Amino acid sequence: MEKFEKKIIKNNVLSEVYCNKCGKLIYSEDSKEKSDYINITKEWGYFSNKDMETHSFDICEECYDKLIKTFKFQPTRTKR
């Protein structure tokens, strides 16, 4: 005889992503519309005033384009 129990397994599932700069909803688990974005995570080290801190944020493609226009040196680009 087999006996079955119902068990609910809780997992962290990404449901939404918002742009930290403009607040736009970039990704929603329920939406069919998808946008690409950049996620930046930095673990600050010994020579920083933020030593032992980790900062993480997401930026939509539009805000990324605006941000890199302010750079003195543009990011390196390669095509795949």
mmCIF file of the N, C-alpha and C atoms, coordinates in Angstrom:
data_MODEL
# 
_entry.id   MODEL 
# 
loop_
_atom_site.group_PDB 
_atom_site.id 
_atom_site.type_symbol 
_atom_site.label_atom_id 
_atom_site.label_alt_id 
_atom_site.label_comp_id 
_atom_site.label_asym_id 
_atom_site.label_entity_id 
_atom_site.label_seq_id 
_atom_site.pdbx_PDB_ins_code 
_atom_site.Cartn_x 
_atom_site.Cartn_y 
_atom_site.Cartn_z 
_atom_site.occupancy 
_atom_site.B_iso_or_equiv 
_atom_site.pdbx_formal_charge 
_atom_site.auth_seq_id 
_atom_site.auth_comp_id 
_atom_site.auth_asym_id 
_atom_site.auth_atom_id 
_atom_site.pdbx_PDB_model_num 
ATOM 1   N N  . MET A 1 1  ? 0.842  -1.174 0.000   1.00 0.00 ? 1  MET A N  1 
ATOM 2   C CA . MET A 1 1  ? 0.000  0.000  0.000   1.00 0.00 ? 1  MET A CA 1 
ATOM 3   C C  . MET A 1 1  ? 0.886  1.236  0.000   1.00 0.00 ? 1  MET A C  1 
ATOM 4   N N  . GLU A 1 2  ? 0.508  2.177  -0.821  1.00 0.00 ? 2  GLU A N  1 
ATOM 5   C CA . GLU A 1 2  ? 1.221  3.448  -0.866  1.00 0.00 ? 2  GLU A CA 1 
ATOM 6   C C  . GLU A 1 2  ? 0.382  4.502  -0.176  1.00 0.00 ? 2  GLU A C  1 
ATOM 7   N N  . LYS A 1 3  ? 1.049  5.302  0.587   1.00 0.00 ? 3  LYS A N  1 
ATOM 8   C CA . LYS A 1 3  ? 0.367  6.398  1.269   1.00 0.00 ? 3  LYS A CA 1 
ATOM 9   C C  . LYS A 1 3  ? 0.998  7.692  0.798   1.00 0.00 ? 3  LYS A C  1 
ATOM 10  N N  . PHE A 1 4  ? 0.179  8.641  0.401   1.00 0.00 ? 4  PHE A N  1 
ATOM 11  C CA . PHE A 1 4  ? 0.674  9.918  -0.102  1.00 0.00 ? 4  PHE A CA 1 
ATOM 12  C C  . PHE A 1 4  ? 0.239  11.042 0.819   1.00 0.00 ? 4  PHE A C  1 
ATOM 13  N N  . GLU A 1 5  ? 1.119  12.004 0.980   1.00 0.00 ? 5  GLU A N  1 
ATOM 14  C CA . GLU A 1 5  ? 0.806  13.212 1.736   1.00 0.00 ? 5  GLU A CA 1 
ATOM 15  C C  . GLU A 1 5  ? 0.988  14.402 0.820   1.00 0.00 ? 5  GLU A C  1 
ATOM 16  N N  . LYS A 1 6  ? 0.130  15.377 0.984   1.00 0.00 ? 6  LYS A N  1 
ATOM 17  C CA . LYS A 1 6  ? 0.306  16.628 0.244   1.00 0.00 ? 6  LYS A CA 1 
ATOM 18  C C  . LYS A 1 6  ? 1.300  17.484 1.003   1.00 0.00 ? 6  LYS A C  1 
ATOM 19  N N  . LYS A 1 7  ? 2.318  17.936 0.288   1.00 0.00 ? 7  LYS A N  1 
ATOM 20  C CA . LYS A 1 7  ? 3.308  18.813 0.904   1.00 0.00 ? 7  LYS A CA 1 
ATOM 21  C C  . LYS A 1 7  ? 3.492  20.019 0.014   1.00 0.00 ? 7  LYS A C  1 
ATOM 22  N N  . ILE A 1 8  ? 3.570  21.142 0.634   1.00 0.00 ? 8  ILE A N  1 
ATOM 23  C CA . ILE A 1 8  ? 3.830  22.378 -0.092  1.00 0.00 ? 8  ILE A CA 1 
ATOM 24  C C  . ILE A 1 8  ? 5.298  22.719 0.097   1.00 0.00 ? 8  ILE A C  1 
ATOM 25  N N  . ILE A 1 9  ? 5.979  22.836 -1.019  1.00 0.00 ? 9  ILE A N  1 
ATOM 26  C CA . ILE A 1 9  ? 7.396  23.187 -0.979  1.00 0.00 ? 9  ILE A CA 1 
ATOM 27  C C  . ILE A 1 9  ? 7.520  24.655 -1.336  1.00 0.00 ? 9  ILE A C  1 
ATOM 28  N N  . LYS A 1 10 ? 8.147  25.395 -0.475  1.00 0.00 ? 10 LYS A N  1 
ATOM 29  C CA . LYS A 1 10 ? 8.310  26.828 -0.716  1.00 0.00 ? 10 LYS A CA 1 
ATOM 30  C C  . LYS A 1 10 ? 9.660  27.088 -1.359  1.00 0.00 ? 10 LYS A C  1 
ATOM 31  N N  . ASN A 1 11 ? 9.617  27.750 -2.498  1.00 0.00 ? 11 ASN A N  1 
ATOM 32  C CA . ASN A 1 11 ? 10.836 28.153 -3.195  1.00 0.00 ? 11 ASN A CA 1 
ATOM 33  C C  . ASN A 1 11 ? 10.773 29.644 -3.456  1.00 0.00 ? 11 ASN A C  1 
ATOM 34  N N  . ASN A 1 12 ? 11.912 30.278 -3.535  1.00 0.00 ? 12 ASN A N  1 
ATOM 35  C CA . ASN A 1 12 ? 11.952 31.669 -3.955  1.00 0.00 ? 12 ASN A CA 1 
ATOM 36  C C  . ASN A 1 12 ? 11.861 31.697 -5.469  1.00 0.00 ? 12 ASN A C  1 
ATOM 37  N N  . VAL A 1 13 ? 10.784 32.279 -5.968  1.00 0.00 ? 13 VAL A N  1 
ATOM 38  C CA . VAL A 1 13 ? 10.558 32.368 -7.402  1.00 0.00 ? 13 VAL A CA 1 
ATOM 39  C C  . VAL A 1 13 ? 10.513 33.842 -7.775  1.00 0.00 ? 13 VAL A C  1 
ATOM 40  N N  . LEU A 1 14 ? 11.304 34.225 -8.772  1.00 0.00 ? 14 LEU A N  1 
ATOM 41  C CA . LEU A 1 14 ? 11.321 35.610 -9.222  1.00 0.00 ? 14 LEU A CA 1 
ATOM 42  C C  . LEU A 1 14 ? 9.966  35.950 -9.820  1.00 0.00 ? 14 LEU A C  1 
ATOM 43  N N  . SER A 1 15 ? 9.275  36.925 -9.255  1.00 0.00 ? 15 SER A N  1 
ATOM 44  C CA . SER A 1 15 ? 7.946  37.277 -9.749  1.00 0.00 ? 15 SER A CA 1 
ATOM 45  C C  . SER A 1 15 ? 7.928  38.627 -10.448 1.00 0.00 ? 15 SER A C  1 
ATOM 46  N N  . GLU A 1 16 ? 8.730  39.561 -10.005 1.00 0.00 ? 16 GLU A N  1 
ATOM 47  C CA . GLU A 1 16 ? 8.769  40.887 -10.622 1.00 0.00 ? 16 GLU A CA 1 
ATOM 48  C C  . GLU A 1 16 ? 10.162 41.489 -10.495 1.00 0.00 ? 16 GLU A C  1 
ATOM 49  N N  . VAL A 1 17 ? 10.520 42.310 -11.490 1.00 0.00 ? 17 VAL A N  1 
ATOM 50  C CA . VAL A 1 17 ? 11.764 43.076 -11.449 1.00 0.00 ? 17 VAL A CA 1 
ATOM 51  C C  . VAL A 1 17 ? 11.415 44.504 -11.833 1.00 0.00 ? 17 VAL A C  1 
ATOM 52  N N  . TYR A 1 18 ? 11.844 45.452 -11.015 1.00 0.00 ? 18 TYR A N  1 
ATOM 53  C CA . TYR A 1 18 ? 11.638 46.871 -11.284 1.00 0.00 ? 18 TYR A CA 1 
ATOM 54  C C  . TYR A 1 18 ? 12.987 47.545 -11.504 1.00 0.00 ? 18 TYR A C  1 
ATOM 55  N N  . CYS A 1 19 ? 13.012 48.549 -12.368 1.00 0.00 ? 19 CYS A N  1 
ATOM 56  C CA . CYS A 1 19 ? 14.219 49.346 -12.572 1.00 0.00 ? 19 CYS A CA 1 
ATOM 57  C C  . CYS A 1 19 ? 14.441 50.203 -11.328 1.00 0.00 ? 19 CYS A C  1 
ATOM 58  N N  . ASN A 1 20 ? 15.623 50.128 -10.753 1.00 0.00 ? 20 ASN A N  1 
ATOM 59  C CA . ASN A 1 20 ? 15.928 50.928 -9.570  1.00 0.00 ? 20 ASN A CA 1 
ATOM 60  C C  . ASN A 1 20 ? 15.999 52.416 -9.879  1.00 0.00 ? 20 ASN A C  1 
ATOM 61  N N  . LYS A 1 21 ? 16.260 52.784 -11.138 1.00 0.00 ? 21 LYS A N  1 
ATOM 62  C CA . LYS A 1 21 ? 16.400 54.201 -11.487 1.00 0.00 ? 21 LYS A CA 1 
ATOM 63  C C  . LYS A 1 21 ? 15.051 54.853 -11.785 1.00 0.00 ? 21 LYS A C  1 
ATOM 64  N N  . CYS A 1 22 ? 14.262 54.269 -12.704 1.00 0.00 ? 22 CYS A N  1 
ATOM 65  C CA . CYS A 1 22 ? 13.008 54.917 -13.126 1.00 0.00 ? 22 CYS A CA 1 
ATOM 66  C C  . CYS A 1 22 ? 11.764 54.279 -12.518 1.00 0.00 ? 22 CYS A C  1 
ATOM 67  N N  . GLY A 1 23 ? 11.895 53.092 -11.940 1.00 0.00 ? 23 GLY A N  1 
ATOM 68  C CA . GLY A 1 23 ? 10.759 52.427 -11.313 1.00 0.00 ? 23 GLY A CA 1 
ATOM 69  C C  . GLY A 1 23 ? 9.904  51.589 -12.248 1.00 0.00 ? 23 GLY A C  1 
ATOM 70  N N  . LYS A 1 24 ? 10.271 51.528 -13.518 1.00 0.00 ? 24 LYS A N  1 
ATOM 71  C CA . LYS A 1 24 ? 9.503  50.767 -14.514 1.00 0.00 ? 24 LYS A CA 1 
ATOM 72  C C  . LYS A 1 24 ? 9.500  49.275 -14.169 1.00 0.00 ? 24 LYS A C  1 
ATOM 73  N N  . LEU A 1 25 ? 8.343  48.639 -14.382 1.00 0.00 ? 25 LEU A N  1 
ATOM 74  C CA . LEU A 1 25 ? 8.256  47.195 -14.234 1.00 0.00 ? 25 LEU A CA 1 
ATOM 75  C C  . LEU A 1 25 ? 8.943  46.561 -15.440 1.00 0.00 ? 25 LEU A C  1 
ATOM 76  N N  . ILE A 1 26 ? 10.043 45.871 -15.210 1.00 0.00 ? 26 ILE A N  1 
ATOM 77  C CA . ILE A 1 26 ? 10.841 45.288 -16.286 1.00 0.00 ? 26 ILE A CA 1 
ATOM 78  C C  . ILE A 1 26 ? 10.387 43.860 -16.576 1.00 0.00 ? 26 ILE A C  1 
ATOM 79  N N  . TYR A 1 27 ? 10.096 43.118 -15.527 1.00 0.00 ? 27 TYR A N  1 
ATOM 80  C CA . TYR A 1 27 ? 9.728  41.717 -15.682 1.00 0.00 ? 27 TYR A CA 1 
ATOM 81  C C  . TYR A 1 27 ? 8.604  41.389 -14.719 1.00 0.00 ? 27 TYR A C  1 
ATOM 82  N N  . SER A 1 28 ? 7.622  40.665 -15.215 1.00 0.00 ? 28 SER A N  1 
ATOM 83  C CA . SER A 1 28 ? 6.563  40.139 -14.365 1.00 0.00 ? 28 SER A CA 1 
ATOM 84  C C  . SER A 1 28 ? 6.311  38.698 -14.773 1.00 0.00 ? 28 SER A C  1 
ATOM 85  N N  . GLU A 1 29 ? 6.240  37.835 -13.807 1.00 0.00 ? 29 GLU A N  1 
ATOM 86  C CA . GLU A 1 29 ? 6.022  36.415 -14.059 1.00 0.00 ? 29 GLU A CA 1 
ATOM 87  C C  . GLU A 1 29 ? 4.729  36.193 -14.849 1.00 0.00 ? 29 GLU A C  1 
ATOM 88  N N  . ASP A 1 30 ? 3.731  37.038 -14.615 1.00 0.00 ? 30 ASP A N  1 
ATOM 89  C CA . ASP A 1 30 ? 2.423  36.884 -15.247 1.00 0.00 ? 30 ASP A CA 1 
ATOM 90  C C  . ASP A 1 30 ? 2.315  37.547 -16.613 1.00 0.00 ? 30 ASP A C  1 
ATOM 91  N N  . SER A 1 31 ? 3.250  38.420 -16.958 1.00 0.00 ? 31 SER A N  1 
ATOM 92  C CA . SER A 1 31 ? 3.164  39.181 -18.206 1.00 0.00 ? 31 SER A CA 1 
ATOM 93  C C  . SER A 1 31 ? 3.809  38.431 -19.363 1.00 0.00 ? 31 SER A C  1 
ATOM 94  N N  . LYS A 1 32 ? 3.226  38.602 -20.544 1.00 0.00 ? 32 LYS A N  1 
ATOM 95  C CA . LYS A 1 32 ? 3.820  38.015 -21.749 1.00 0.00 ? 32 LYS A CA 1 
ATOM 96  C C  . LYS A 1 32 ? 4.886  38.931 -22.324 1.00 0.00 ? 32 LYS A C  1 
ATOM 97  N N  . GLU A 1 33 ? 4.830  40.215 -21.980 1.00 0.00 ? 33 GLU A N  1 
ATOM 98  C CA . GLU A 1 33 ? 5.830  41.172 -22.453 1.00 0.00 ? 33 GLU A CA 1 
ATOM 99  C C  . GLU A 1 33 ? 7.088  41.033 -21.601 1.00 0.00 ? 33 GLU A C  1 
ATOM 100 N N  . LYS A 1 34 ? 8.193  40.905 -22.259 1.00 0.00 ? 34 LYS A N  1 
ATOM 101 C CA . LYS A 1 34 ? 9.472  40.766 -21.555 1.00 0.00 ? 34 LYS A CA 1 
ATOM 102 C C  . LYS A 1 34 ? 10.436 41.837 -22.049 1.00 0.00 ? 34 LYS A C  1 
ATOM 103 N N  . SER A 1 35 ? 11.240 42.344 -21.160 1.00 0.00 ? 35 SER A N  1 
ATOM 104 C CA . SER A 1 35 ? 12.275 43.320 -21.492 1.00 0.00 ? 35 SER A CA 1 
ATOM 105 C C  . SER A 1 35 ? 13.587 42.826 -20.905 1.00 0.00 ? 35 SER A C  1 
ATOM 106 N N  . ASP A 1 36 ? 14.671 43.222 -21.528 1.00 0.00 ? 36 ASP A N  1 
ATOM 107 C CA . ASP A 1 36 ? 15.975 42.859 -20.984 1.00 0.00 ? 36 ASP A CA 1 
ATOM 108 C C  . ASP A 1 36 ? 16.421 43.954 -20.020 1.00 0.00 ? 36 ASP A C  1 
ATOM 109 N N  . TYR A 1 37 ? 17.297 43.610 -19.122 1.00 0.00 ? 37 TYR A N  1 
ATOM 110 C CA . TYR A 1 37 ? 17.791 44.554 -18.123 1.00 0.00 ? 37 TYR A CA 1 
ATOM 111 C C  . TYR A 1 37 ? 19.166 44.103 -17.670 1.00 0.00 ? 37 TYR A C  1 
ATOM 112 N N  . ILE A 1 38 ? 19.829 44.984 -16.936 1.00 0.00 ? 38 ILE A N  1 
ATOM 113 C CA . ILE A 1 38 ? 21.141 44.647 -16.390 1.00 0.00 ? 38 ILE A CA 1 
ATOM 114 C C  . ILE A 1 38 ? 21.017 44.571 -14.867 1.00 0.00 ? 38 ILE A C  1 
ATOM 115 N N  . ASN A 1 39 ? 21.608 43.527 -14.310 1.00 0.00 ? 39 ASN A N  1 
ATOM 116 C CA . ASN A 1 39 ? 21.667 43.369 -12.865 1.00 0.00 ? 39 ASN A CA 1 
ATOM 117 C C  . ASN A 1 39 ? 23.119 43.552 -12.461 1.00 0.00 ? 39 ASN A C  1 
ATOM 118 N N  . ILE A 1 40 ? 23.344 44.458 -11.543 1.00 0.00 ? 40 ILE A N  1 
ATOM 119 C CA . ILE A 1 40 ? 24.700 44.728 -11.071 1.00 0.00 ? 40 ILE A CA 1 
ATOM 120 C C  . ILE A 1 40 ? 24.772 44.373 -9.590  1.00 0.00 ? 40 ILE A C  1 
ATOM 121 N N  . THR A 1 41 ? 25.735 43.538 -9.244  1.00 0.00 ? 41 THR A N  1 
ATOM 122 C CA . THR A 1 41 ? 25.971 43.173 -7.853  1.00 0.00 ? 41 THR A CA 1 
ATOM 123 C C  . THR A 1 41 ? 27.445 43.420 -7.560  1.00 0.00 ? 41 THR A C  1 
ATOM 124 N N  . LYS A 1 42 ? 27.709 44.165 -6.511  1.00 0.00 ? 42 LYS A N  1 
ATOM 125 C CA . LYS A 1 42 ? 29.086 44.508 -6.138  1.00 0.00 ? 42 LYS A CA 1 
ATOM 126 C C  . LYS A 1 42 ? 29.322 44.159 -4.679  1.00 0.00 ? 42 LYS A C  1 
ATOM 127 N N  . GLU A 1 43 ? 30.315 43.325 -4.443  1.00 0.00 ? 43 GLU A N  1 
ATOM 128 C CA . GLU A 1 43 ? 30.766 43.034 -3.084  1.00 0.00 ? 43 GLU A CA 1 
ATOM 129 C C  . GLU A 1 43 ? 31.939 43.954 -2.799  1.00 0.00 ? 43 GLU A C  1 
ATOM 130 N N  . TRP A 1 44 ? 31.725 44.934 -1.935  1.00 0.00 ? 44 TRP A N  1 
ATOM 131 C CA . TRP A 1 44 ? 32.765 45.916 -1.636  1.00 0.00 ? 44 TRP A CA 1 
ATOM 132 C C  . TRP A 1 44 ? 33.832 45.291 -0.758  1.00 0.00 ? 44 TRP A C  1 
ATOM 133 N N  . GLY A 1 45 ? 35.069 45.728 -0.981  1.00 0.00 ? 45 GLY A N  1 
ATOM 134 C CA . GLY A 1 45 ? 36.202 45.115 -0.301  1.00 0.00 ? 45 GLY A CA 1 
ATOM 135 C C  . GLY A 1 45 ? 36.909 46.036 0.674   1.00 0.00 ? 45 GLY A C  1 
ATOM 136 N N  . TYR A 1 46 ? 38.058 45.593 1.082   1.00 0.00 ? 46 TYR A N  1 
ATOM 137 C CA . TYR A 1 46 ? 38.844 46.204 2.150   1.00 0.00 ? 46 TYR A CA 1 
ATOM 138 C C  . TYR A 1 46 ? 39.172 47.675 1.908   1.00 0.00 ? 46 TYR A C  1 
ATOM 139 N N  . PHE A 1 47 ? 39.455 48.061 0.673   1.00 0.00 ? 47 PHE A N  1 
ATOM 140 C CA . PHE A 1 47 ? 39.891 49.431 0.399   1.00 0.00 ? 47 PHE A CA 1 
ATOM 141 C C  . PHE A 1 47 ? 38.722 50.381 0.152   1.00 0.00 ? 47 PHE A C  1 
ATOM 142 N N  . SER A 1 48 ? 37.518 49.961 0.455   1.00 0.00 ? 48 SER A N  1 
ATOM 143 C CA . SER A 1 48 ? 36.326 50.775 0.248   1.00 0.00 ? 48 SER A CA 1 
ATOM 144 C C  . SER A 1 48 ? 35.734 51.205 1.587   1.00 0.00 ? 48 SER A C  1 
ATOM 145 N N  . ASN A 1 49 ? 35.047 52.334 1.576   1.00 0.00 ? 49 ASN A N  1 
ATOM 146 C CA . ASN A 1 49 ? 34.297 52.753 2.765   1.00 0.00 ? 49 ASN A CA 1 
ATOM 147 C C  . ASN A 1 49 ? 33.078 51.854 2.985   1.00 0.00 ? 49 ASN A C  1 
ATOM 148 N N  . LYS A 1 50 ? 32.761 51.026 2.006   1.00 0.00 ? 50 LYS A N  1 
ATOM 149 C CA . LYS A 1 50 ? 31.621 50.114 2.089   1.00 0.00 ? 50 LYS A CA 1 
ATOM 150 C C  . LYS A 1 50 ? 32.087 48.676 2.318   1.00 0.00 ? 50 LYS A C  1 
ATOM 151 N N  . ASP A 1 51 ? 33.267 48.494 2.868   1.00 0.00 ? 51 ASP A N  1 
ATOM 152 C CA . ASP A 1 51 ? 33.837 47.167 3.103   1.00 0.00 ? 51 ASP A CA 1 
ATOM 153 C C  . ASP A 1 51 ? 32.819 46.272 3.802   1.00 0.00 ? 51 ASP A C  1 
ATOM 154 N N  . MET A 1 52 ? 32.715 45.033 3.331   1.00 0.00 ? 52 MET A N  1 
ATOM 155 C CA . MET A 1 52 ? 31.819 44.013 3.888   1.00 0.00 ? 52 MET A CA 1 
ATOM 156 C C  . MET A 1 52 ? 30.349 44.230 3.505   1.00 0.00 ? 52 MET A C  1 
ATOM 157 N N  . GLU A 1 53 ? 30.063 45.152 2.583   1.00 0.00 ? 53 GLU A N  1 
ATOM 158 C CA . GLU A 1 53 ? 28.698 45.362 2.107   1.00 0.00 ? 53 GLU A CA 1 
ATOM 159 C C  . GLU A 1 53 ? 28.577 44.824 0.686   1.00 0.00 ? 53 GLU A C  1 
ATOM 160 N N  . THR A 1 54 ? 27.392 44.352 0.342   1.00 0.00 ? 54 THR A N  1 
ATOM 161 C CA . THR A 1 54 ? 27.084 43.950 -1.025  1.00 0.00 ? 54 THR A CA 1 
ATOM 162 C C  . THR A 1 54 ? 25.920 44.801 -1.501  1.00 0.00 ? 54 THR A C  1 
ATOM 163 N N  . HIS A 1 55 ? 26.101 45.464 -2.627  1.00 0.00 ? 55 HIS A N  1 
ATOM 164 C CA . HIS A 1 55 ? 25.053 46.285 -3.228  1.00 0.00 ? 55 HIS A CA 1 
ATOM 165 C C  . HIS A 1 55 ? 24.585 45.602 -4.507  1.00 0.00 ? 55 HIS A C  1 
ATOM 166 N N  . SER A 1 56 ? 23.288 45.616 -4.746  1.00 0.00 ? 56 SER A N  1 
ATOM 167 C CA . SER A 1 56 ? 22.732 44.992 -5.940  1.00 0.00 ? 56 SER A CA 1 
ATOM 168 C C  . SER A 1 56 ? 21.576 45.839 -6.446  1.00 0.00 ? 56 SER A C  1 
ATOM 169 N N  . PHE A 1 57 ? 21.511 46.025 -7.778  1.00 0.00 ? 57 PHE A N  1 
ATOM 170 C CA . PHE A 1 57 ? 20.388 46.755 -8.361  1.00 0.00 ? 57 PHE A CA 1 
ATOM 171 C C  . PHE A 1 57 ? 20.173 46.345 -9.801  1.00 0.00 ? 57 PHE A C  1 
ATOM 172 N N  . ASP A 1 58 ? 18.973 46.667 -10.311 1.00 0.00 ? 58 ASP A N  1 
ATOM 173 C CA . ASP A 1 58 ? 18.579 46.339 -11.677 1.00 0.00 ? 58 ASP A CA 1 
ATOM 174 C C  . ASP A 1 58 ? 18.263 47.627 -12.421 1.00 0.00 ? 58 ASP A C  1 
ATOM 175 N N  . ILE A 1 59 ? 18.671 47.691 -13.685 1.00 0.00 ? 59 ILE A N  1 
ATOM 176 C CA . ILE A 1 59 ? 18.422 48.881 -14.506 1.00 0.00 ? 59 ILE A CA 1 
ATOM 177 C C  . ILE A 1 59 ? 17.860 48.426 -15.851 1.00 0.00 ? 59 ILE A C  1 
ATOM 178 N N  . CYS A 1 60 ? 16.768 49.076 -16.285 1.00 0.00 ? 60 CYS A N  1 
ATOM 179 C CA . CYS A 1 60 ? 16.175 48.754 -17.580 1.00 0.00 ? 60 CYS A CA 1 
ATOM 180 C C  . CYS A 1 60 ? 17.100 49.228 -18.705 1.00 0.00 ? 60 CYS A C  1 
ATOM 181 N N  . GLU A 1 61 ? 16.843 48.741 -19.903 1.00 0.00 ? 61 GLU A N  1 
ATOM 182 C CA . GLU A 1 61 ? 17.710 49.061 -21.037 1.00 0.00 ? 61 GLU A CA 1 
ATOM 183 C C  . GLU A 1 61 ? 17.706 50.556 -21.345 1.00 0.00 ? 61 GLU A C  1 
ATOM 184 N N  . GLU A 1 62 ? 16.554 51.207 -21.222 1.00 0.00 ? 62 GLU A N  1 
ATOM 185 C CA . GLU A 1 62 ? 16.479 52.644 -21.504 1.00 0.00 ? 62 GLU A CA 1 
ATOM 186 C C  . GLU A 1 62 ? 17.339 53.450 -20.526 1.00 0.00 ? 62 GLU A C  1 
ATOM 187 N N  . CYS A 1 63 ? 17.264 53.125 -19.244 1.00 0.00 ? 63 CYS A N  1 
ATOM 188 C CA . CYS A 1 63 ? 18.079 53.831 -18.245 1.00 0.00 ? 63 CYS A CA 1 
ATOM 189 C C  . CYS A 1 63 ? 19.560 53.502 -18.417 1.00 0.00 ? 63 CYS A C  1 
ATOM 190 N N  . TYR A 1 64 ? 19.864 52.281 -18.818 1.00 0.00 ? 64 TYR A N  1 
ATOM 191 C CA . TYR A 1 64 ? 21.252 51.908 -19.092 1.00 0.00 ? 64 TYR A CA 1 
ATOM 192 C C  . TYR A 1 64 ? 21.816 52.765 -20.219 1.00 0.00 ? 64 TYR A C  1 
ATOM 193 N N  . ASP A 1 65 ? 21.034 52.911 -21.305 1.00 0.00 ? 65 ASP A N  1 
ATOM 194 C CA . ASP A 1 65 ? 21.490 53.725 -22.436 1.00 0.00 ? 65 ASP A CA 1 
ATOM 195 C C  . ASP A 1 65 ? 21.749 55.166 -22.011 1.00 0.00 ? 65 ASP A C  1 
ATOM 196 N N  . LYS A 1 66 ? 20.866 55.721 -21.176 1.00 0.00 ? 66 LYS A N  1 
ATOM 197 C CA . LYS A 1 66 ? 21.059 57.092 -20.679 1.00 0.00 ? 66 LYS A CA 1 
ATOM 198 C C  . LYS A 1 66 ? 22.295 57.170 -19.785 1.00 0.00 ? 66 LYS A C  1 
ATOM 199 N N  . LEU A 1 67 ? 22.483 56.161 -18.948 1.00 0.00 ? 67 LEU A N  1 
ATOM 200 C CA . LEU A 1 67 ? 23.613 56.143 -18.016 1.00 0.00 ? 67 LEU A CA 1 
ATOM 201 C C  . LEU A 1 67 ? 24.944 56.116 -18.749 1.00 0.00 ? 67 LEU A C  1 
ATOM 202 N N  . ILE A 1 68 ? 25.086 55.236 -19.735 1.00 0.00 ? 68 ILE A N  1 
ATOM 203 C CA . ILE A 1 68 ? 26.389 55.116 -20.395 1.00 0.00 ? 68 ILE A CA 1 
ATOM 204 C C  . ILE A 1 68 ? 26.718 56.332 -21.257 1.00 0.00 ? 68 ILE A C  1 
ATOM 205 N N  . LYS A 1 69 ? 25.713 57.120 -21.631 1.00 0.00 ? 69 LYS A N  1 
ATOM 206 C CA . LYS A 1 69 ? 25.981 58.361 -22.367 1.00 0.00 ? 69 LYS A CA 1 
ATOM 207 C C  . LYS A 1 69 ? 26.728 59.366 -21.489 1.00 0.00 ? 69 LYS A C  1 
ATOM 208 N N  . THR A 1 70 ? 26.657 59.197 -20.172 1.00 0.00 ? 70 THR A N  1 
ATOM 209 C CA . THR A 1 70 ? 27.340 60.107 -19.248 1.00 0.00 ? 70 THR A CA 1 
ATOM 210 C C  . THR A 1 70 ? 28.787 59.680 -18.980 1.00 0.00 ? 70 THR A C  1 
ATOM 211 N N  . PHE A 1 71 ? 29.179 58.502 -19.448 1.00 0.00 ? 71 PHE A N  1 
ATOM 212 C CA . PHE A 1 71 ? 30.529 57.987 -19.215 1.00 0.00 ? 71 PHE A CA 1 
ATOM 213 C C  . PHE A 1 71 ? 31.550 58.734 -20.066 1.00 0.00 ? 71 PHE A C  1 
ATOM 214 N N  . LYS A 1 72 ? 32.693 59.001 -19.492 1.00 0.00 ? 72 LYS A N  1 
ATOM 215 C CA . LYS A 1 72 ? 33.799 59.574 -20.255 1.00 0.00 ? 72 LYS A CA 1 
ATOM 216 C C  . LYS A 1 72 ? 34.335 58.538 -21.242 1.00 0.00 ? 72 LYS A C  1 
ATOM 217 N N  . PHE A 1 73 ? 34.412 57.284 -20.816 1.00 0.00 ? 73 PHE A N  1 
ATOM 218 C CA . PHE A 1 73 ? 34.857 56.184 -21.663 1.00 0.00 ? 73 PHE A CA 1 
ATOM 219 C C  . PHE A 1 73 ? 33.698 55.199 -21.785 1.00 0.00 ? 73 PHE A C  1 
ATOM 220 N N  . GLN A 1 74 ? 33.300 54.924 -23.003 1.00 0.00 ? 74 GLN A N  1 
ATOM 221 C CA . GLN A 1 74 ? 32.172 54.028 -23.251 1.00 0.00 ? 74 GLN A CA 1 
ATOM 222 C C  . GLN A 1 74 ? 32.539 52.577 -22.926 1.00 0.00 ? 74 GLN A C  1 
ATOM 223 N N  . PRO A 1 75 ? 31.552 51.780 -22.540 1.00 0.00 ? 75 PRO A N  1 
ATOM 224 C CA . PRO A 1 75 ? 31.816 50.365 -22.262 1.00 0.00 ? 75 PRO A CA 1 
ATOM 225 C C  . PRO A 1 75 ? 32.318 49.644 -23.515 1.00 0.00 ? 75 PRO A C  1 
ATOM 226 N N  . THR A 1 76 ? 33.078 48.610 -23.311 1.00 0.00 ? 76 THR A N  1 
ATOM 227 C CA . THR A 1 76 ? 33.531 47.772 -24.415 1.00 0.00 ? 76 THR A CA 1 
ATOM 228 C C  . THR A 1 76 ? 32.341 46.978 -24.931 1.00 0.00 ? 76 THR A C  1 
ATOM 229 N N  . ARG A 1 77 ? 32.173 46.959 -26.258 1.00 0.00 ? 77 ARG A N  1 
ATOM 230 C CA . ARG A 1 77 ? 31.050 46.230 -26.855 1.00 0.00 ? 77 ARG A CA 1 
ATOM 231 C C  . ARG A 1 77 ? 31.589 45.151 -27.781 1.00 0.00 ? 77 ARG A C  1 
ATOM 232 N N  . THR A 1 78 ? 31.009 43.985 -27.692 1.00 0.00 ? 78 THR A N  1 
ATOM 233 C CA . THR A 1 78 ? 31.325 42.901 -28.620 1.00 0.00 ? 78 THR A CA 1 
ATOM 234 C C  . THR A 1 78 ? 30.009 42.313 -29.110 1.00 0.00 ? 78 THR A C  1 
ATOM 235 N N  . LYS A 1 79 ? 30.002 41.882 -30.356 1.00 0.00 ? 79 LYS A N  1 
ATOM 236 C CA . LYS A 1 79 ? 28.801 41.249 -30.919 1.00 0.00 ? 79 LYS A CA 1 
ATOM 237 C C  . LYS A 1 79 ? 28.996 39.751 -30.914 1.00 0.00 ? 79 LYS A C  1 
ATOM 238 N N  . ARG A 1 80 ? 27.914 39.044 -30.631 1.00 0.00 ? 80 ARG A N  1 
ATOM 239 C CA . ARG A 1 80 ? 27.957 37.577 -30.652 1.00 0.00 ? 80 ARG A CA 1 
ATOM 240 C C  . ARG A 1 80 ? 27.351 37.076 -31.931 1.00 0.00 ? 80 ARG A C  1 
# 
